[in-house]
C-alpha cells in the first residue's frame, strides 16, 4: 500500500487476521444503542449506513426501522459487503453496496437518515464525503456522525508519554485523527441546521478494547515509526494491567447530528 494513502487503502485491503479482529470489535452490543439515540430512528424510515463494514450496525438499524423501512449499507471493502449481504439473507429491508469512493449509489433525497460511524477520520476528502451524504438525504433528513478524536485517548498503564508515542506512530492510519472535535463545525459549514454535539465515553477496565490496541499495532508496524518490539512491550503492559487492575482504556465518541434544510 502507498504510505500517502494508507489511511484509506488499509480499509480496501484487509488481511484475514484483521477481519477476525473487526468481527469481534464491530459486533452489535446492547450498549451501542445509546450511540444512535440522537439520530432519532423510527419505524418506516429509510437509512444510509455510510461505511457499514461487516454490517452489524446496519442490521441493528433494520430492526429499528422495521419491515416498513429500508437500510442501505455502503462500504469500500468488497469482503465486508459480501459478508454483510450474507448476514442479511432473508431480510428484504437491508441492502449492501460496494463502492469505490465517496459516491453513494442512491438518487438525490433517497434517505431520511444518514449514519456515519467511525468513517470520516479515514476518508480522503471529508468535505466531498459530507456533500455526497447531504445529496442523498431528503429535505428535513438527519445526519448523525459518530466518530473518535484520538487526541483524547487514555491508556493505562502506558501514561501520557506512552500513549502519545504509540498513537503518533500509528498516525498514518488516519487522515483526520481529530475529526471528533471538528465534526460540528464541518456540518455547519455544509449548511446543516440545528447542529447538536454530545460526547459519549465509557471506561474499559476488563480488556474489551484490547482488540482496538492490537489492531492499532498493525498500523504502527506498517508506518515504521516505532520498533515492533516497543509496540509489543506496550501491549504486553496493557494486558498485564487487566490482571493487576491497572488497565484503563478511554476513547470518547463524539455524537454530532444535524438536519438538512
C-alpha positions as a Markdown table, in Angstrom:
| # | Residue | x | y | z |
|---|---|---|---|---|
| 1 | Unk | 0.0 | 0.0 | 0.0 |
| 2 | Unk | 1.2 | 3.6 | -0.7 |
| 3 | Unk | 2.1 | 5.3 | 2.5 |
| 4 | Unk | 0.4 | 8.6 | 1.5 |
| 5 | Unk | -3.0 | 6.9 | 1.0 |
| 6 | Unk | -2.6 | 4.2 | 3.7 |
| 7 | Unk | -5.4 | 5.8 | 5.8 |
| 8 | Unk | -8.0 | 4.7 | 3.1 |
| 9 | Unk | -6.1 | 1.8 | 1.5 |
| 10 | Unk | -6.0 | -0.2 | 4.7 |
| 11 | Unk | -9.8 | -0.4 | 4.6 |
| 12 | Unk | -9.9 | -1.5 | 1.0 |
| 13 | Unk | -7.4 | -4.4 | 1.5 |
| 14 | Unk | -7.9 | -6.2 | 4.9 |
| 15 | Unk | -5.9 | -9.3 | 5.9 |
| 16 | Unk | -7.6 | -12.3 | 7.4 |
| 17 | Unk | -6.3 | -11.6 | 10.9 |
| 18 | Unk | -7.7 | -8.0 | 10.8 |
| 19 | Unk | -11.0 | -9.3 | 9.5 |
| 20 | Unk | -11.2 | -11.6 | 12.6 |
| 21 | Unk | -10.5 | -8.6 | 14.9 |
| 22 | Unk | -13.1 | -6.5 | 13.2 |
| 23 | Unk | -15.6 | -9.3 | 13.5 |
| 24 | Unk | -15.0 | -9.1 | 17.3 |
| 25 | Unk | -14.8 | -5.3 | 17.5 |
| 26 | Unk | -17.9 | -4.4 | 15.4 |
| 27 | Unk | -20.4 | -6.8 | 16.9 |
| 28 | Unk | -23.6 | -5.0 | 17.9 |
| 29 | Unk | -23.9 | -4.8 | 21.7 |
| 30 | Unk | -26.9 | -3.5 | 23.7 |
| 31 | Unk | -24.9 | -0.5 | 24.9 |
| 32 | Unk | -24.4 | 0.7 | 21.4 |
| 33 | Unk | -28.0 | 1.8 | 21.1 |
| 34 | Unk | -27.1 | 5.0 | 23.1 |
| 35 | Unk | -24.7 | 6.0 | 20.2 |
| 36 | Unk | -27.7 | 6.0 | 17.8 |
| 37 | Unk | -30.1 | 7.8 | 20.0 |
| 38 | Unk | -29.5 | 11.3 | 18.6 |
| 39 | Unk | -30.3 | 10.0 | 15.1 |
| 40 | Unk | -34.0 | 9.8 | 16.1 |
| 41 | Unk | -34.5 | 6.5 | 14.2 |
| 42 | Unk | -38.1 | 5.2 | 13.9 |
| 43 | Unk | -40.1 | 2.6 | 12.1 |
| 44 | Unk | -40.6 | 3.3 | 8.4 |
| 45 | Unk | -37.6 | 5.4 | 7.9 |
| 46 | Unk | -35.0 | 4.9 | 5.1 |
| 47 | Unk | -31.5 | 5.0 | 6.4 |
| 48 | Unk | -28.0 | 5.1 | 4.9 |
| 49 | Unk | -25.2 | 3.5 | 6.8 |
| 50 | Unk | -22.1 | 5.1 | 5.3 |
| 51 | Unk | -19.1 | 2.8 | 5.9 |
| 52 | Unk | -21.2 | -0.1 | 7.0 |
| 53 | Unk | -18.2 | -2.5 | 7.5 |
| 54 | Unk | -19.3 | -6.1 | 8.2 |
| 55 | Unk | -22.9 | -5.0 | 8.6 |
| 56 | Unk | -23.7 | -5.5 | 12.3 |
| 57 | Unk | -24.9 | -1.9 | 12.9 |
| 58 | Unk | -26.9 | -1.8 | 9.7 |
| 59 | Unk | -28.8 | -5.0 | 10.8 |
| 60 | Unk | -29.5 | -3.4 | 14.2 |
| 61 | Unk | -30.8 | -0.3 | 12.5 |
| 62 | Unk | -33.0 | -2.5 | 10.3 |
| 63 | Unk | -34.6 | -3.9 | 13.4 |
| 64 | Unk | -35.4 | -0.4 | 14.5 |
| 65 | Unk | -36.9 | 0.8 | 11.2 |
| 66 | Unk | -38.8 | -2.5 | 10.7 |
| 67 | Unk | -40.1 | -4.0 | 7.5 |
| 68 | Unk | -41.7 | -0.7 | 6.5 |
| 69 | Unk | -38.3 | 0.9 | 6.5 |
| 70 | Unk | -35.1 | 0.4 | 4.5 |
| 71 | Unk | -31.4 | 0.3 | 5.3 |
| 72 | Unk | -28.7 | 0.8 | 2.7 |
| 73 | Unk | -25.1 | 0.0 | 3.8 |
| 74 | Unk | -22.2 | 1.1 | 1.6 |
| 75 | Unk | -18.5 | 0.3 | 2.1 |
| 76 | Unk | -15.3 | 0.3 | 0.1 |
| 77 | Unk | -14.3 | -3.2 | 1.2 |
| 78 | Unk | -15.7 | -5.9 | -1.0 |
| 79 | Unk | -15.4 | -8.7 | 1.6 |
| 80 | Unk | -17.2 | -6.6 | 4.2 |
| 81 | Unk | -20.1 | -6.1 | 1.7 |
| 82 | Unk | -20.2 | -9.8 | 0.8 |
| 83 | Unk | -20.2 | -10.9 | 4.5 |
| 84 | Unk | -22.8 | -8.3 | 5.4 |
| 85 | Unk | -25.0 | -9.4 | 2.4 |
| 86 | Unk | -24.8 | -13.0 | 3.6 |
| 87 | Unk | -25.8 | -11.9 | 7.2 |
| 88 | Unk | -28.8 | -10.0 | 5.7 |
| 89 | Unk | -30.1 | -13.0 | 3.8 |
| 90 | Unk | -33.9 | -13.2 | 4.0 |
| 91 | Unk | -34.2 | -9.6 | 5.2 |
| 92 | Unk | -35.5 | -7.6 | 2.2 |
| 93 | Unk | -35.3 | -4.2 | 4.1 |
| 94 | Unk | -31.5 | -4.3 | 4.1 |
| 95 | Unk | -29.2 | -3.9 | 1.1 |
| 96 | Unk | -25.4 | -3.5 | 1.0 |
| 97 | Unk | -23.4 | -1.8 | -1.8 |
| 98 | Unk | -19.8 | -2.0 | -2.7 |
| 99 | Unk | -18.4 | 1.5 | -3.6 |
| 100 | Unk | -15.0 | 2.7 | -4.8 |
| 101 | Unk | -15.0 | 6.1 | -3.0 |
| 102 | Unk | -17.5 | 8.6 | -1.6 |
| 103 | Unk | -20.1 | 8.3 | -4.3 |
| 104 | Unk | -23.3 | 6.7 | -2.9 |
| 105 | Unk | -25.4 | 4.6 | -5.5 |
| 106 | Unk | -28.7 | 6.3 | -4.5 |
| 107 | Unk | -30.7 | 9.1 | -6.0 |
| 108 | Unk | -30.9 | 12.6 | -4.6 |
| 109 | Unk | -33.1 | 12.8 | -1.4 |
| 110 | Unk | -33.4 | 9.0 | -1.2 |
| 111 | Unk | -33.0 | 8.6 | 2.6 |
| 112 | Unk | -34.4 | 10.1 | 5.8 |
| 113 | Unk | -31.4 | 9.4 | 7.9 |
| 114 | Unk | -27.6 | 9.0 | 7.3 |
| 115 | Unk | -25.4 | 7.4 | 9.9 |
| 116 | Unk | -21.6 | 7.7 | 9.6 |
| 117 | Unk | -19.8 | 5.8 | 12.4 |
| 118 | Unk | -16.0 | 6.0 | 12.7 |
| 119 | Unk | -15.5 | 6.7 | 9.0 |
| 120 | Unk | -14.7 | 10.4 | 8.5 |
| 121 | Unk | -11.3 | 10.0 | 10.2 |
| 122 | Unk | -10.3 | 7.9 | 7.2 |
| 123 | Unk | -11.8 | 9.5 | 4.1 |
| 124 | Unk | -9.5 | 11.3 | 1.6 |
| 125 | Unk | -11.8 | 14.4 | 1.3 |
| 126 | Unk | -14.1 | 14.9 | 4.2 |
| 127 | Unk | -15.9 | 17.8 | 2.6 |
| 128 | Unk | -16.7 | 15.8 | -0.6 |
| 129 | Unk | -17.9 | 13.0 | 1.6 |
| 130 | Unk | -20.3 | 15.1 | 3.6 |
| 131 | Unk | -21.6 | 16.8 | 0.5 |
| 132 | Unk | -22.4 | 13.4 | -1.0 |
| 133 | Unk | -24.2 | 12.3 | 2.1 |
| 134 | Unk | -26.1 | 15.5 | 2.1 |
| 135 | Unk | -27.1 | 14.9 | -1.5 |
| 136 | Unk | -28.8 | 11.6 | -0.7 |
| 137 | Unk | -30.6 | 13.0 | 2.3 |
| 138 | Unk | -34.2 | 14.1 | 1.8 |
| 139 | Unk | -35.1 | 17.7 | 2.8 |
| 140 | Unk | -35.5 | 17.7 | 6.6 |
| 141 | Unk | -33.5 | 14.5 | 6.8 |
| 142 | Unk | -31.0 | 14.0 | 9.6 |
| 143 | Unk | -27.3 | 13.2 | 9.5 |
| 144 | Unk | -25.7 | 11.5 | 12.5 |
| 145 | Unk | -21.9 | 11.3 | 12.9 |
| 146 | Unk | -20.3 | 9.0 | 15.5 |
| 147 | Unk | -16.5 | 9.4 | 15.5 |
| 148 | Unk | -13.4 | 9.4 | 17.5 |
| 149 | Unk | -10.9 | 12.0 | 18.5 |
| 150 | Unk | -7.6 | 10.3 | 19.1 |
| 151 | Unk | -6.3 | 13.4 | 21.0 |
| 152 | Unk | -8.5 | 12.3 | 23.9 |
| 153 | Unk | -7.5 | 8.7 | 24.2 |
| 154 | Unk | -6.3 | 7.3 | 27.6 |
| 155 | Unk | -4.4 | 4.0 | 28.0 |
| 156 | Unk | -3.1 | 2.9 | 31.4 |
| 157 | Unk | -0.6 | 1.8 | 32.5 |
| 158 | Unk | 1.1 | 3.5 | 29.5 |
| 159 | Unk | 1.0 | 7.0 | 30.8 |
| 160 | Unk | 0.6 | 10.2 | 28.7 |
| 161 | Unk | 4.1 | 9.8 | 27.0 |
| 162 | Unk | 3.5 | 6.2 | 26.0 |
| 163 | Unk | 0.1 | 7.0 | 24.6 |
| 164 | Unk | 1.4 | 9.9 | 22.6 |
| 165 | Unk | 4.3 | 7.8 | 21.2 |
| 166 | Unk | 2.2 | 4.9 | 20.3 |
| 167 | Unk | -0.6 | 6.9 | 18.5 |
| 168 | Unk | 1.9 | 9.2 | 16.8 |
| 169 | Unk | 3.5 | 6.0 | 15.4 |
| 170 | Unk | 0.0 | 4.9 | 14.2 |
| 171 | Unk | -0.9 | 8.3 | 12.7 |
| 172 | Unk | -0.6 | 7.1 | 9.1 |
| 173 | Unk | -3.8 | 5.1 | 9.6 |
| 174 | Unk | -5.8 | 8.3 | 9.9 |
| 175 | Unk | -6.5 | 11.2 | 7.5 |
| 176 | Unk | -8.0 | 13.3 | 10.3 |
| 177 | Unk | -7.4 | 11.8 | 13.7 |
| 178 | Unk | -9.2 | 14.7 | 15.5 |
| 179 | Unk | -12.4 | 14.7 | 13.4 |
| 180 | Unk | -14.5 | 14.3 | 16.6 |
| 181 | Unk | -13.9 | 17.9 | 17.7 |
| 182 | Unk | -14.3 | 19.2 | 14.2 |
| 183 | Unk | -17.5 | 17.4 | 13.1 |
| 184 | Unk | -19.9 | 20.0 | 14.4 |
| 185 | Unk | -18.2 | 22.8 | 12.5 |
| 186 | Unk | -18.0 | 20.6 | 9.4 |
| 187 | Unk | -21.8 | 20.2 | 9.4 |
| 188 | Unk | -22.3 | 23.9 | 10.0 |
| 189 | Unk | -20.0 | 24.7 | 7.1 |
| 190 | Unk | -22.1 | 22.5 | 4.8 |
| 191 | Unk | -25.3 | 24.3 | 5.6 |
| 192 | Unk | -26.9 | 21.8 | 8.0 |
| 193 | Unk | -29.1 | 23.3 | 10.7 |
| 194 | Unk | -29.8 | 22.6 | 14.3 |
| 195 | Unk | -26.3 | 21.1 | 14.8 |
| 196 | Unk | -26.0 | 19.1 | 18.1 |
| 197 | Unk | -22.9 | 17.7 | 19.6 |
| 198 | Unk | -22.5 | 15.3 | 22.5 |
| 199 | Unk | -19.7 | 13.2 | 23.9 |
| 200 | Unk | -20.2 | 9.6 | 24.9 |
| 201 | Unk | -17.4 | 7.8 | 26.8 |
| 202 | Unk | -17.0 | 4.6 | 28.6 |
| 203 | Unk | -14.1 | 3.3 | 30.7 |
| 204 | Unk | -12.9 | -0.1 | 29.7 |
| 205 | Unk | -11.2 | -1.9 | 32.7 |
| 206 | Unk | -11.7 | -5.5 | 31.7 |
| 207 | Unk | -9.9 | -5.6 | 28.3 |
| 208 | Unk | -12.8 | -5.4 | 25.9 |
| 209 | Unk | -11.0 | -2.7 | 24.0 |
| 210 | Unk | -7.7 | -4.6 | 23.7 |
| 211 | Unk | -8.5 | -5.6 | 20.1 |
| 212 | Unk | -8.5 | -1.9 | 19.2 |
| 213 | Unk | -5.0 | -1.6 | 20.5 |
| 214 | Unk | -3.9 | -4.8 | 18.9 |
| 215 | Unk | -5.3 | -3.6 | 15.6 |
| 216 | Unk | -3.5 | -0.3 | 16.1 |
| 217 | Unk | -0.3 | -2.2 | 16.4 |
| 218 | Unk | -0.6 | -3.3 | 12.8 |
| 219 | Unk | -0.8 | 0.4 | 11.8 |
| 220 | Unk | 2.3 | 1.1 | 13.9 |
| 221 | Unk | 4.2 | -1.8 | 12.1 |
| 222 | Unk | 3.1 | -0.5 | 8.7 |
| 223 | Unk | 4.3 | 3.0 | 9.4 |
| 224 | Unk | 7.7 | 2.0 | 10.7 |
| 225 | Unk | 7.8 | 4.9 | 13.2 |
| 226 | Unk | 8.1 | 2.6 | 16.2 |
| 227 | Unk | 10.0 | -0.7 | 16.7 |
| 228 | Unk | 7.7 | -3.6 | 16.8 |
| 229 | Unk | 9.3 | -4.8 | 20.0 |
| 230 | Unk | 8.4 | -1.5 | 21.7 |
| 231 | Unk | 4.8 | -1.8 | 20.5 |
| 232 | Unk | 4.7 | -5.3 | 21.7 |
| 233 | Unk | 6.0 | -4.2 | 25.1 |
| 234 | Unk | 3.2 | -1.6 | 25.4 |
| 235 | Unk | 0.6 | -4.2 | 24.5 |
| 236 | Unk | 2.0 | -6.7 | 27.0 |
| 237 | Unk | 1.9 | -4.0 | 29.7 |
| 238 | Unk | -1.8 | -3.3 | 28.9 |
| 239 | Unk | -2.7 | -7.0 | 29.0 |
| 240 | Unk | -0.9 | -7.4 | 32.3 |
| 241 | Unk | -2.7 | -4.4 | 33.6 |
| 242 | Unk | -6.0 | -6.2 | 33.1 |
| 243 | Unk | -4.9 | -8.8 | 35.6 |
| 244 | Unk | -3.5 | -6.3 | 38.1 |
| 245 | Unk | -6.3 | -3.8 | 37.8 |
| 246 | Unk | -4.1 | -1.1 | 36.4 |
| 247 | Unk | -5.5 | -1.2 | 32.9 |
| 248 | Unk | -7.8 | 1.6 | 31.7 |
| 249 | Unk | -8.8 | 2.5 | 28.1 |
| 250 | Unk | -11.0 | 5.5 | 27.3 |
| 251 | Unk | -11.7 | 6.8 | 23.8 |
| 252 | Unk | -14.6 | 9.3 | 23.8 |
| 253 | Unk | -17.0 | 9.2 | 20.8 |
| 254 | Unk | -18.3 | 12.4 | 19.5 |
| 255 | Unk | -22.0 | 12.2 | 18.5 |
| 256 | Unk | -22.8 | 15.0 | 16.1 |
| 257 | Unk | -26.2 | 15.4 | 14.5 |
| 258 | Unk | -27.9 | 17.9 | 12.3 |
| 259 | Unk | -30.8 | 18.4 | 9.9 |
| 260 | Unk | -30.8 | 19.1 | 6.2 |
| 261 | Unk | -32.7 | 22.3 | 5.4 |
